[in-house]
Amino acid sequence: MTEWTIGAVIDAIADAVPDREMTVCGTRRTTFAQGAARTRRLADFLAGRGLGAHTERGELNRWECGQDRVALLMHNDLYPEMVIGCLKARTVPVNVNYYYSPGEVADLLTYLRPRAIIYHRSLGAKFASVLDAELLICVDDGEGEEIPGSVPLDEALREGDSDGAPAGSPDDLLMICTGGTTGRPKGVLWRQGDIYVSSMNGADHDEVGEIHRKVANAGPPWFAVSPLMHAAGMWTAFSGLLSGQTVVLHDTKARFDPRTVLETAERERIGLMTMVGDAYAAPLVEELGRRRYDLSSMFAIGTGGAATNPKHQRALLEHIPQITIINGFGSSETGNMGFGHTQRQTETADTFQLRPGGLVLAADYTRFLAAGESEVGWVARNGRIPLGYFDDAEATAKTFPEVDGQRVVVSGDRAALESDGTLRLYGRDSLVVNTGGEKVFVEEVEAVLRAHAAVADALVVGRPSERWGEEIIAIVAARADVTADVLREHCGTELARFKIPKDVLFVEQIRRLGNGKADYRWAKSVAVGKVRA
């Protein structure tokens, strides 16, 4: 079996179905032939400016990168093509979170040391003072001002030759920056030959005919609603693209609008739609309750990156009864790792089917747990996993150790294996609250709170306590009148006494990050009184 580069797969799909639409974003509609040619032109332009691979993989340690980095500070429009073009140039595309402050972006760029930055013009004014690189490429999205000295993307594409891209290697890297919710973001180094197989519906194809046969017939389009600058969104988009599907990209430049999302799903006759947790599900449910949409083409909604409360899942199934809700689980380090299926006639899935390589490592890192063991260990994976963290030998050794003679990646998530082999996820170890000697996974308490009809959203954190060491504090945004005592009593019907919040603080809205994940730093500040509730 032969490993493939992502660029070579796109070119093979373009040869097989050149006129099929590859991406749709707003008014922009791009065929596979157009996308393949545009990415080759971008690659040739970057290579012509001297960017590419300078040291081959075999001469480097796992945390080292011998290729030039290209930082992408972009909304969804054209994002996949910029990633593919960078890969074809043998440069390393790196996601940069446009929700960060300029200071945070400056710190990240100091760490990444990119030779080029590709940015959307609407983001230029906010970050102009910190976008320091040898080459700036500006993507015109109709707003804002171009940073002086930038090369417009259209000009770069005219300068590039569609037949001039260098030959790539499956060893060439794609870097995914972690969210940095518990510290400085780290760059996760994935060989593209590995991430294609582990997280993008790929395989090691014997010959190009396998790809041509795979993509000969396409189903209805996929709709990537979440930002592609985050791993979950990128996996979804590329899983569709690299399977020859048309992928509709939600234009993330505007504020999230559930009506626009549902109108797009209706107009484009979407089959699969993906989103991020309650931050997307709740407003979609509300909009579905306001008016009727023809979503008869839709067969599934995928959700990942953050938990989606069962009450929202049930509501989605009531409004769109034919769909399956696919709850995905993974991280920047593990890739797309597991999933659970829920349909209208079934109970909400509360465990995950593991994908190949999925494991649970004992708490002391000495062995792998068997199905049915009661021990809570660490989520892990072997096989197609990243090489390590960029420029960080110590963190690479800790997160990507060798156990029983095989290299694994160990996530920060705690879990156990049920007797049927499915994964029961307890939550991030960094968010565990030790209260009176008992460990509480905050996600468990949050799920119970969010299930209450009067709760719109909730986060749970620990607060210093003289009596307990830490005490459980709930931060709640309510949709109806409800008291702290009522919510505490509700928690008591499903949770052990030590897990019940000692205090409930009400806020107008729960703060979440741009990818829908919880902003626990903010929640901690509310809990200790540094930010007013």
C-alpha positions, 0 to 999 in steps of 0.5 A: 500500500502506498501513502499519499499526499493530500495535494495528490489526492485532490489532483486525482479527484480533479482528474476524475470529476473535474466539473463537480463543485469542490467548495461553496462559500457564500457566492463563491462556487469552486469546482475540483478542477479549479481548486486543483489548479489554484492550489498548484498556482499558490504552491508554485508562487510560494516555491518561487519565493524560496519557501519549502522543505529544507531538511528531510524528515529522516534527518530530524527529531520528532519535534523538529520541523525542516519546512517553512511555516505559513500561518493562516489567519483566515475565515472559512472562505478559501481556507481549504485551498490555502492549506492544500496550496501550502502542502503542495509547496512543501510548506507547513500550513498552521492555523491561527485563531482570529479570536485571539487578541493581537498580543496573543497572536504576536506571541504565537507567531514568535513561537511559530516563526512563519516565513509567510502569513496568509490573512483575510483582509477583514482581519488586517486592521486588527492584527496589522501591528503584529503580522511580521513575516517575510511574505504577507498574502492578502485574501480579499473578502470585501472588507477592511484594508490591505496591510502595506507590502502585502501581495494580493492573492489574485496577484500571487495566483497569476504569478504562479504556474499551475504546472510548477508545484514541487513534488511533495512527500507524505512525510511533509507536515501539517501543523495544528495549534492547540487551543491553549485553554490551559497554557500557551498553544502548542503546534502538533506536528502531523505527517500528512500521510498519517492525518489523511488516514486517521482523520480525513477518511483516507487510506493507503491507496495502491494506485490512483484508480482506487481514488477515481472509483471512490469518488465516482459517485457523490452523495449530497453536499456536506456542510462545515458550519464550524470554523476551519481554523479549529481541528474539528472543522478542518477534519470535517471539511477535508473528510468530505473534500478528500472523498470527492464530496462537495463541501459547503463552508459557512462564512464565519466572517459574520456573527453566527446566525442560525437562520443563515445556516438553516437557509443554506442547508435548505438551499444547497440540499445538504446531507451532512451538517457539522457543528460544535456543541451547545453553542451551535445546537441551542440557537439552531433548535430555537430557530427550528421552532420559529419557522419551517425549513425543508431539510428532507435531504439531511441524513446526519448532523455531526457534532464535536469539539464540545459537548452537545446536551441530550436535550438539544439532541432530542430537540434536533431529532424532533425537528428533523426526525430522519437524521442521525446525530453523530457525536464525535470525539478527538483532539488536535493530538489524537485526531478523530478518535471515536463517535456515538450515534443517536437516532429518534427511536434510540437513547442518546449515546453516552459512550463512543465507538473507538476508531482504529488505534483507540486505547485507554492507558492505565493511570500510571502509564504502565499498561493498557486497560481491558474492556470492563475494567473499572479503572479510570485511565487516560484516552490514548491512541497508537498507529497513525498519530502525530510526531510530537510538539513543534520545538518541544522535546520535553512535552513530546516525550510526555505526551507521545511516550512508548508503552509496551514497545509501541509509541502512543499519544496520551490525551488529557482526557480521563476515560474507561472502557465499558464491557462492550469495548466502548469508551466512557469519557469522564472529562479533561484531567486539567478540569477535575476538581478535588473537593474534600478528597473526592475528584469531580469531573466538571463535564458530568455536573455541567451535563446535568445542569444543562438538562434542566429546562430552565438552563440555557447553558452552564459551566462548572469550576472549582473555587478555593475553600478552607473547608474542602480545599476546592468547592464546586461552583456552577456558572449558569445562564438561565432561560427562565426563572429558576433559583440556586436551590432548585438547581442544586436539588435537581443535581441531587437527583442524579449526582453524588452529594459531593458533586452538587455545586456549593454555589450557583452564580447566574450570568446573562450569557456563558462565555465561549471561545470562537470554536464553541468550547467553554472559556474556563478562564473566564468562568474561574474569574467569575467564580472567585469574584474577579469578574462580576457575574 
